[in-house]
Amino acid sequence: MPEAGIGQIRVKVRASALNRADLLQRAGNYPVPPGSPADIAGMEYAGEVDALGEGVQLWKKGDRVMGIIGGGGHAELVTVHEREAMAMPSGMSWENAAAIPEVFLTAYDALFTRLNLRPGETLLIHAVGSGVGTAAVQLASLIGARVIGTARSAEKLARVKELGLDTGIDASSGDWATAIEKEVRANSVDAILDLVGGNYLEGNLRVLALKGRIVVVGLTAGYMAQFNMGILLRKRGTIVGTTLRARPIEEKIALARDFSARMIPYFESGRLKPIVDRVLHFDQIADAHRAMEANATLGKLVLIWR
């Protein structure tokens, strides 16, 4: 039974979601940040405030909250700093709220803090059918950016077009860069959200516009890549990497507060929507892991307590 410390709230978890980091943690390939449990996965939660630590001012018992954490979200109870927690959109179910924090905060930070995406720019998203991908499509469309997305499934591309994807590129053949150059003009992508990594870097530089920016968030295709640095120099491009899990609490709080103020109203109006592939009970968590390993999902796998 975790106890809420100074400035903390304890949350009774109603729903959480599965992320690829949870699969990596299970396999022993993703060390947890200091202070997070190594034996309980889970990086996000939706639930109700169950207890208040000393000095808490933002919440009261029974408030419906959601958020991201370093680990332990697949437990029945979690403790978090009160300023890390975000109010759930009014009227939203536990299942849908649990599908928001990790993917939308990751996409929001990558697009607007790391890439400084602006209206009218062209954005390329790799693995556009993933949780972060579907969130990024919606956020980019919201500000009026043109969105190109790659995926290895024509079905996924068709479904993501309903969220605002302008151009879908089937990457199953491997030569997605040529396909992008045919759909748009060469050297025309202003910003790239790379959720794949590996050898995608070479193609990213190929389609990148002058002064274009790349943010690498995922590495499902591998950790290593070779590329022509001369192209990077000629295009005056920028490549940055990012992760949320191990950031200091001050940065997580700043991101949560900024996102809450700017984006929660769009969930309440229906302009932004959490994408849930399926909802499973926690006693079916092995099935959820297998589905994610098979890449057989579009959007989030959400887990609930009975």
C-alpha positions in Angstrom: 0.0 0.0 0.0 1.9 3.1 -1.2 1.6 6.2 1.0 1.3 9.7 -0.5 4.3 11.8 0.5 4.6 15.6 0.8 3.0 17.2 -2.2 1.9 13.8 -3.6 -1.5 12.3 -4.3 -2.4 8.6 -4.3 -4.4 7.5 -7.3 -6.7 4.4 -7.5 -5.9 3.2 -11.0 -9.0 2.5 -13.0 -7.3 2.0 -16.4 -3.8 2.1 -17.8 -2.4 1.4 -21.3 0.4 -0.7 -22.8 3.5 0.8 -24.4 6.5 -0.7 -26.2 8.6 0.4 -23.3 6.7 -2.0 -21.2 7.7 -4.9 -23.5 11.3 -3.8 -23.4 11.2 -3.6 -19.6 9.7 -7.1 -19.4 12.6 -8.3 -21.5 15.2 -6.6 -19.3 16.2 -4.1 -22.1 14.8 -0.9 -20.6 16.1 0.0 -17.1 13.6 2.0 -15.1 14.4 5.5 -13.8 15.4 5.8 -10.2 12.5 5.6 -7.8 10.3 3.6 -10.2 9.5 -0.1 -9.5 11.5 -2.5 -11.7 9.0 -5.3 -11.3 5.8 -3.4 -12.2 5.5 -1.9 -15.7 3.1 0.8 -16.9 3.9 4.4 -17.8 0.5 6.0 -17.6 -2.8 5.8 -15.7 -6.3 7.1 -15.4 -8.0 7.0 -12.0 -9.4 8.8 -9.0 -7.6 10.5 -6.2 -7.6 8.1 -3.3 -5.4 10.0 -0.7 -3.7 13.3 -0.2 -0.2 13.9 1.0 0.8 16.8 3.2 0.6 20.2 1.5 -1.5 19.1 -1.5 -3.7 21.9 -2.8 -4.7 21.1 -6.4 -6.8 18.0 -5.8 -9.4 16.5 -3.5 -10.4 12.9 -2.9 -12.5 11.5 -5.7 -11.1 13.9 -8.4 -10.6 12.1 -11.8 -7.0 12.4 -13.0 -4.6 11.0 -15.5 -0.9 11.2 -16.2 2.5 9.7 -17.1 4.9 8.1 -14.6 8.3 6.4 -14.7 6.8 3.0 -14.0 4.2 1.2 -11.8 1.1 2.3 -13.8 0.0 -1.4 -14.0 -0.7 -1.5 -10.3 -3.9 -0.8 -8.5 -2.5 2.3 -6.7 0.2 4.8 -7.7 1.6 7.9 -6.0 2.5 11.0 -8.0 3.4 14.6 -7.5 0.2 16.6 -7.5 1.4 18.9 -10.3 2.3 15.9 -12.6 -1.4 14.8 -12.6 -3.8 16.2 -15.1 -7.5 16.5 -14.9 -9.3 14.1 -17.1 -11.5 15.7 -19.9 -15.0 16.1 -18.6 -17.3 13.2 -19.4 -14.6 10.9 -20.7 -14.4 7.2 -19.8 -11.5 5.7 -17.8 -10.5 3.7 -20.9 -10.3 6.7 -23.2 -8.5 8.8 -20.7 -5.9 6.1 -20.2 -5.1 6.3 -23.9 -4.1 10.0 -23.7 -1.1 10.7 -21.5 1.9 8.8 -22.9 1.2 9.2 -26.6 -0.3 12.7 -26.6 2.4 14.2 -24.3 5.1 12.5 -26.3 3.7 13.8 -29.6 3.0 17.2 -28.2 6.5 17.6 -26.9 8.1 16.2 -30.0 6.1 18.3 -32.5 6.0 21.7 -30.7 9.0 21.7 -28.4 11.6 19.7 -30.3 10.5 20.3 -33.9 8.8 23.7 -33.5 6.2 22.7 -36.1 4.4 25.6 -37.6 1.1 25.9 -39.6 1.5 25.2 -43.3 4.6 23.1 -42.9 4.9 19.5 -44.2 5.4 16.9 -41.5 6.4 13.3 -42.1 5.5 10.7 -39.4 6.9 7.2 -39.5 4.8 4.4 -37.9 1.8 6.7 -38.3 -0.6 4.0 -37.1 1.1 3.7 -33.7 -0.2 5.3 -30.6 2.2 8.3 -30.8 1.6 8.4 -34.6 -2.1 8.7 -34.4 -1.8 11.4 -31.7 0.7 13.3 -33.8 -1.5 13.3 -36.8 -4.3 14.9 -34.9 -2.1 17.5 -33.2 -0.4 18.5 -36.5 -3.7 18.7 -38.3 -5.1 20.9 -35.5 -2.6 23.6 -36.3 -2.9 23.3 -40.0 0.2 21.4 -41.0 0.3 19.0 -44.0 0.8 15.4 -42.8 2.5 12.5 -44.6 2.6 9.2 -42.8 4.3 5.8 -43.4 3.1 2.4 -42.2 3.5 -1.2 -43.3 -0.2 -1.7 -43.7 -2.6 -0.2 -46.2 -5.4 -0.8 -43.8 -3.7 1.3 -41.1 -3.1 4.1 -43.5 -6.7 4.2 -44.6 -7.9 4.3 -41.0 -5.4 7.1 -40.0 -6.6 9.2 -42.9 -9.9 9.6 -41.0 -7.8 11.4 -38.3 -6.4 14.0 -40.7 -3.6 12.2 -42.5 -3.2 13.9 -45.9 -0.9 11.4 -47.7 -0.3 7.8 -46.7 2.8 5.9 -47.8 3.0 2.1 -47.7 6.5 1.4 -46.3 6.3 -2.4 -46.7 8.5 -2.3 -49.9 11.2 -0.4 -48.0 11.5 2.4 -50.6 9.2 4.9 -48.9 11.5 7.8 -49.8 10.9 7.4 -53.5 7.2 7.2 -52.9 7.2 10.4 -50.9 9.2 12.2 -53.7 6.5 11.0 -56.2 3.6 12.2 -54.0 5.2 15.6 -53.1 8.3 17.2 -54.6 11.8 16.2 -53.6 13.5 17.9 -50.6 10.1 19.2 -49.3 9.6 17.7 -45.9 10.0 20.4 -43.2 9.8 18.2 -40.1 10.1 14.5 -39.4 8.8 12.6 -36.4 10.7 9.3 -36.6 9.2 6.5 -34.4 11.2 3.8 -36.2 14.9 4.7 -36.2 17.5 2.4 -37.7 18.1 2.8 -41.4 15.2 5.2 -41.8 17.7 8.0 -41.1 19.2 7.9 -44.6 15.7 8.3 -46.2 14.8 11.0 -43.8 17.8 13.1 -44.9 16.9 12.4 -48.5 13.4 13.9 -48.3 14.3 16.6 -45.8 13.9 20.2 -46.9 16.5 23.0 -46.4 16.7 23.8 -42.7 14.5 20.8 -42.0 14.3 19.1 -38.6 14.2 15.5 -37.5 13.2 14.2 -34.0 13.9 10.6 -33.2 11.5 9.1 -30.6 11.4 5.4 -31.3 14.0 2.8 -32.4 11.9 -0.2 -33.4 14.1 -0.7 -36.5 17.3 -0.6 -34.5 19.7 1.6 -32.6 22.4 1.9 -35.3 22.4 3.8 -38.6 24.9 5.1 -41.2 24.3 8.3 -43.1 25.9 10.8 -45.3 26.8 13.8 -43.1 27.4 15.9 -46.2 23.7 15.9 -46.9 23.0 17.0 -43.3 25.5 19.9 -43.8 24.1 20.9 -47.2 20.6 21.0 -46.0 21.6 22.7 -42.7 19.4 20.1 -41.0 18.8 19.4 -37.4 18.5 15.9 -35.7 17.4 15.7 -32.1 16.5 12.8 -29.9 14.0 12.7 -27.1 12.4 10.6 -24.4 10.1 11.4 -21.5 10.5 8.6 -19.1 13.8 9.6 -17.5 13.3 13.3 -17.4 13.6 15.3 -14.1 10.3 15.8 -12.4 10.4 19.6 -13.0 10.4 19.0 -16.8 7.5 16.5 -16.5 5.5 18.9 -14.4 6.1 21.8 -16.9 5.0 19.6 -19.8 1.9 18.3 -18.0 0.8 21.8 -17.0 1.4 23.2 -20.5 -0.4 20.3 -22.2 -3.4 20.5 -19.8 -3.9 24.2 -20.4 -3.6 24.1 -24.2 -5.0 20.7 -25.2 -7.6 19.3 -22.7 -10.3 21.7 -24.1 -9.8 20.1 -27.5 -10.6 16.6 -26.1 -13.7 18.0 -24.5 -14.8 19.6 -27.8 -14.1 16.4 -29.7 -11.3 18.0 -31.9 -8.8 15.5 -30.4 -9.7 11.9 -29.8 -7.8 9.1 -27.9 -7.5 6.1 -30.3 -8.2 2.8 -28.5 -7.6 -0.4 -30.4 -9.1 -2.6 -27.8 -9.8 -2.8 -24.0 -8.6 -5.8 -22.0 -8.7 -6.7 -18.3 -5.5 -6.9 -16.5 -5.7 -10.6 -16.2 -5.4 -10.6 -20.0 -2.2 -8.6 -20.0 -0.2 -11.4 -21.7 -2.6 -11.2 -24.6 -2.1 -7.5 -24.8 1.7 -8.0 -24.9 1.4 -10.6 -27.7 -0.9 -8.3 -29.7 1.6 -5.4 -29.5 4.6 -7.7 -30.4 2.7 -8.8 -33.5 2.1 -5.1 -34.5 -1.6 -6.1 -34.7 -3.0 -2.8 -33.3 -4.0 0.7 -34.4 -3.8 3.1 -31.5 -3.7 2.0 -27.9 -4.2 -1.2 -26.0 -5.9 -0.3 -22.8 -6.0 -2.4 -19.6 -8.7 -2.1 -16.9 -9.2 -3.5 -13.5 -12.4 -5.6 -13.1 
